[in-house]
Amino acid sequence: MAKDLPILPATDQPTDDAQAEPHQYSRVFCQKENSPPLRVLLEFLTSRGQTPITPPNMDNNMLDEWAWVQVTLGYDRNRKPIQVFCARDRGTYQDVFDTEKKQFLDLLSAHDDVEAGLVRTYVERARFVLTTRFIQNDMTDEGYDFNGWILEFYQDQCNGIVQIDNQGFYSPKGDLIVDLSVKVE
């Protein structure tokens, strides 16, 4: 697992890499103190009929580590994998966590309805942010399902709320509750 976190903010300022291959980002703002070990995520995916493909050089001991930072998970050997990042409210990547949290609190400040208030509370209380990133042009329906299962796992296991770039925040039932696809003036 690499130790760099190339998480991009949900802004309209792509990097050269993002211009070449547009990425889709989704996040779960999690209130639980620690993320579950990767082994628990892999077992969950398998129980949902998925076959997660881990990097061949992945140390088996890392599967039991709760303080992991980044992992690449494949869903199809013929497709590019999904990158999964975990930035916490403490540790090496606390600055990434703080930036993500502030950015979304700023976005939510333009919304004054009950749902936005609920989402703001989730974001304010978040202890870590789980982010998935994949290349849009290479994603299949099975890949979107695979990504959805990852998001659902963290939403359910870590008292989280899902955010998908260019869409918004979703309730635990999968309903869009704060639409961020349209800029609020």
Order of alpha helices (4+ residues) and beta strands (2+ residues): alpha-beta-alpha-beta-beta-alpha-alpha-beta-alpha-beta-beta-beta
